[in-house]
Amino acid sequence: MITVVGGTYREIDYDDISLDIFGSGFRGAKFLLENNCPVHLYSTGNAETLNFLKENQKVYSDFTFEYTNYDDLITFKYSFSLDQPTIFPNLLNIPKSEDIKVDSGNIIAFGMLESDFQLTGNKVVYDPQTSLKPKSFSQIGKAEELVYVLNLSEAQSIASSKNINDIKDYFYRREKVKALIIKNGPFGATLYSDNKEFHIPSFVTNNVNKIGSGDIFTSSFGYYWMEKQLSLEESALNASKSTAYFCDKKVYVDSSNIEGFEYQEFKKRELSGKQVYLAAPFFSISELILIDKIRTAFLAFGVKVFSPFHDVGLGDDVTLAKKDIEGIENSDIIFCVFDNIDSGTLVESGYSLAKRKKIIGYHRTCNEGELLMLKPGDIKTFNHLTTAIYQTIWNI
């Protein structure tokens, strides 16, 4: 059995057009339960949360939970998963519940907005879930064997350093970790253990359902390490494979039982010298907000972005057109927003086609037939924004 500690939250995703109750705690528990691992969940919530957890006990006979009453069912609302979510209630208005206290053999713990906890365990996997003043494990628990799973900004925040050697030293010396896993989005992750480094690859998938992918990585790693007794390296590699299945198909797969893994490894390469051209209409407020968010998402991956709105701005038409053409010629890949069939975007994509540029298209409303003349080119189109952005990075 594995004990899971974490939130049960409502999640709204405009990109996926979905409204679900998950949160890190329940999503992690669901992965384990789907793979026949008994789970005892510690979580919080209101009457709706309690009813939701009870309904899931009808589905999973090996699911038990302890529930701390809380006034709200905390909600995360995403325009798309690479954007910062809006959280209700506001973070400044989320009071803390009473501390959750856990003493168990195997524990997977996710940081929670509304609750702190005190943990004592044999094997513990800890994912702090926030880079905004995350709690170090030494503040909240004791473990015979401790593995941290976190992203770079969380590691930097806890260690108060941006130097990777200082970060490793902090976690080995102060946190007494058995292993440290630092995630890096589409570039995979790195496992640090016994002064060794092991690269954990990521995999190229047809779809990228990113919300909850980190929860799946953490919980599946715990499953392989605790329940299946695999090595740290095997556990991390299988966790990345399970995450690929989740991102592509939203399924909870024990990848260690699968022969003929179907996804290709993404070969990490230097992207700082690469440039994405951002072709999109920017006339209405909604279009301006969207193009700004897409640009921010690309910049977070470390690539350069040429955006006519941001990098050229306003001026006479001939000067603007020349600068835009120059931007296309100097770019490695073209990202087009085809909604509303903007004439400028179509001209940009047509010129890119003539220049044999790779094109990634995103739209939710236009008919594919309207893009017929682009079909002979090197173009892929998607109606899911997060997937389109990831496919751009993978194809650059």
Residue pairs with C-beta under 8 A, 6 or more apart in sequence:
1 37
1 38
1 39
1 40
1 62
1 105
1 106
2 32
2 37
2 38
2 39
2 40
2 106
2 107
2 108
2 222
2 223
2 226
2 227
3 39
3 40
3 41
3 42
3 102
3 104
3 105
3 106
3 107
3 108
3 121
4 25
4 28
4 29
4 32
4 39
4 40
4 41
4 42
4 107
4 108
4 109
4 110
4 219
5 25
5 41
5 42
5 43
5 100
5 102
5 107
5 108
5 109
5 110
5 112
5 117
5 119
6 23
6 24
6 25
6 26
6 28
6 41
6 42
6 43
6 108
6 109
6 110
6 111
6 112
7 23
7 24
7 25
7 26
7 43
7 44
7 74
7 110
7 112
7 113
7 114
7 115
8 21
8 22
8 23
8 25
8 26
8 43
8 44
8 45
8 49
8 52
8 53
8 73
9 21
9 22
9 23
9 73
9 74
9 75
9 76
10 19
10 20
10 21
10 73
10 74
10 75
10 76
11 18
11 19
11 20
11 21
11 22
11 23
11 75
11 76
11 78
11 211
11 212
12 18
12 19
12 75
12 76
12 77
12 78
13 19
13 78
13 80
13 81
13 211
14 77
14 78
14 79
14 80
15 78
15 79
15 80
15 81
15 384
15 385
15 386
16 209
16 211
16 384
21 48
21 49
21 52
21 73
22 30
22 212
22 215
23 43
23 74
24 110
24 127
24 129
24 212
24 214
24 215
24 218
25 41
25 42
25 43
25 110
25 112
26 41
26 43
26 53
26 56
27 212
27 215
27 216
27 219
28 108
28 110
28 215
28 216
28 218
28 219
28 222
29 39
29 41
29 63
29 219
30 56
30 252
31 215
31 216
31 219
31 220
31 223
31 242
31 252
32 38
32 39
32 219
32 222
32 223
32 227
33 39
33 60
33 62
33 63
34 252
35 223
35 252
35 254
36 62
37 62
37 223
37 227
38 62
38 63
39 60
39 62
39 63
39 64
40 64
40 65
40 66
40 104
41 53
41 63
41 64
41 65
41 66
42 65
42 66
42 68
42 100
42 102
42 117
43 49
43 53
43 65
43 66
43 67
43 68
44 67
44 68
44 69
44 70
44 97
44 100
44 112
44 114
44 115
45 52
45 53
45 67
45 69
45 70
45 73
46 69
46 70
46 71
46 72
46 73
48 73
49 67
49 70
49 73
50 67
50 69
53 65
53 67
56 63
57 63
57 64
57 65
68 97
68 98
68 100
68 115
69 97
70 97
70 114
70 115
71 95
72 88
72 89
72 94
72 114
74 87
74 88
74 89
74 94
74 113
74 114
75 87
75 88
76 85
76 86
76 87
77 85
77 86
77 87
77 88
78 85
78 211
79 293
80 293
80 385
80 386
81 209
81 210
81 211
81 386
82 210
82 297
82 300
82 385
82 386
82 389
83 293
83 296
83 297
87 94
87 113
91 113
94 113
94 114
95 114
96 114
96 115
96 116
97 114
97 115
98 115
99 115
99 116
99 117
99 118
100 115
100 116
100 117
100 118
101 117
101 118
102 109
102 117
102 118
102 119
102 120
102 121
103 119
103 120
103 121
104 120
104 121
105 121
105 122
105 123
106 121
106 122
106 123
106 124
106 222
106 226
106 227
107 119
107 121
107 123
107 124
107 125
107 143
108 124
108 125
108 127
108 218
108 219
108 222
109 117
109 119
109 124
109 125
109 126
109 127
109 141
110 127
110 129
110 215
110 218
111 127
111 128
111 129
111 130
111 134
111 135
112 129
116 135
116 140
117 140
117 141
118 140
118 141
119 137
119 140
119 141
119 142
119 143
120 141
120 142
120 143
121 141
121 142
121 143
121 144
122 143
122 144
122 145
123 143
123 144
123 145
123 147
123 222
123 225
123 226
124 137
124 141
124 143
124 145
124 146
124 147
125 147
125 149
125 218
125 221
125 222
125 225
125 226
126 137
126 141
126 146
126 147
126 148
126 149
127 148
127 149
127 150
127 214
127 215
127 218
128 134
128 135
128 148
128 150
128 154
128 158
129 154
130 154
131 151
131 153
131 154
131 156
131 157
132 157
133 157
134 150
134 154
134 157
134 158
136 158
136 174
136 175
137 143
137 146
137 148
137 175
138 174
138 175
138 176
145 178
146 175
146 176
146 177
146 178
147 177
147 178
147 179
147 180
147 181
147 221
147 225
147 232
148 155
148 171
148 175
148 177
148 179
148 180
148 181
149 181
149 183
149 217
149 218
149 221
150 158
150 181
150 182
150 183
151 182
151 183
151 184
151 185
151 214
152 182
152 183
152 184
155 167
155 171
155 180
155 182
156 162
156 167
158 170
158 171
159 166
159 167
159 170
159 171
160 170
161 167
161 170
167 182
168 180
168 192
171 177
171 180
171 192
172 180
178 193
178 232
179 191
179 192
179 193
179 232
180 191
180 192
180 193
181 189
181 190
181 191
181 192
181 200
181 221
181 236
182 189
182 190
182 192
183 189
183 214
183 217
184 190
185 202
185 301
186 202
186 266
186 301
186 390
186 393
186 394
187 202
187 266
187 268
188 199
188 200
188 201
188 202
188 240
188 266
188 268
189 199
189 200
189 202
189 217
189 236
189 240
190 197
190 198
190 199
190 200
191 197
191 198
191 199
191 200
191 232
191 233
191 236
193 232
198 232
198 233
198 236
200 236
200 237
200 239
200 240
201 237
201 240
201 265
201 266
202 240
202 243
202 244
202 265
202 266
203 240
203 241
203 244
203 263
203 264
203 265
203 266
204 263
204 264
204 265
204 266
204 394
205 244
205 247
205 248
205 263
206 248
206 387
207 247
207 248
207 249
207 384
207 387
208 247
208 248
208 384
208 386
208 387
208 390
208 391
209 246
209 247
209 248
209 250
209 386
210 247
210 386
210 390
212 246
213 243
213 246
213 247
216 239
216 242
216 243
216 246
216 252
217 239
217 240
217 242
217 243
218 239
220 238
220 239
220 242
220 243
220 255
221 235
221 236
221 238
221 239
223 254
224 230
224 234
224 235
224 238
224 239
224 256
225 232
225 235
228 235
228 256
230 238
230 256
234 256
238 254
238 255
238 256
241 253
241 255
241 258
241 261
241 263
242 252
242 253
242 254
242 255
244 263
245 251
245 252
245 253
245 255
246 252
246 253
248 263
255 261
266 394
271 301
271 302
271 303
271 393
271 396
272 302
272 303
272 304
273 304
274 303
274 304
274 332
274 333
274 396
275 303
275 304
275 305
275 306
275 330
275 331
275 332
276 298
276 303
276 304
276 305
276 306
276 331
276 332
276 333
276 334
276 335
276 392
276 396
277 306
277 327
277 328
277 331
277 333
277 334
277 335
277 348
277 352
277 357
278 291
278 294
278 295
278 298
278 305
278 306
278 307
278 308
278 335
279 308
279 334
279 335
279 336
279 337
279 344
279 345
279 348
279 349
279 352
280 287
280 290
280 291
280 294
280 336
280 337
280 342
280 345
281 287
281 337
281 339
281 340
281 342
281 344
281 345
282 288
282 291
282 308
282 309
287 340
288 309
290 337
291 307
291 309
291 337
292 310
294 335
294 337
294 385
294 389
295 305
295 307
295 310
297 389
298 305
298 335
298 389
298 392
298 393
299 305
301 393
303 393
303 396
306 327
306 328
306 330
306 331
308 320
308 323
308 324
308 327
311 323
311 327
312 320
312 323
312 324
312 327
314 320
324 348
325 351
328 334
328 348
328 351
328 352
328 355
328 357
329 355
331 357
332 358
332 396
333 357
333 358
333 359
333 360
333 392
333 395
333 396
334 348
334 349
334 352
334 357
334 358
334 359
334 360
335 359
335 360
335 361
335 362
335 388
335 389
335 392
336 345
336 348
336 349
336 359
336 360
336 361
336 362
337 345
337 361
337 362
337 363
338 345
338 349
338 361
338 362
338 363
338 366
338 370
338 371
338 381
339 362
339 363
339 364
339 365
339 366
340 365
340 366
341 366
341 370
349 359
349 361
349 374
349 379
350 373
350 374
352 359
352 377
353 359
353 373
353 374
353 376
353 377
353 379
356 377
356 378
357 377
357 378
358 378
358 379
358 395
358 396
359 374
359 377
359 378
359 379
359 380
360 379
360 380
360 381
360 382
360 388
360 391
360 392
360 395
361 371
361 374
361 379
361 380
361 381
361 382
361 388
362 381
362 382
362 383
362 385
362 388
363 381
363 383
364 383
368 381
371 379
371 381
380 391
380 395
382 388
382 391
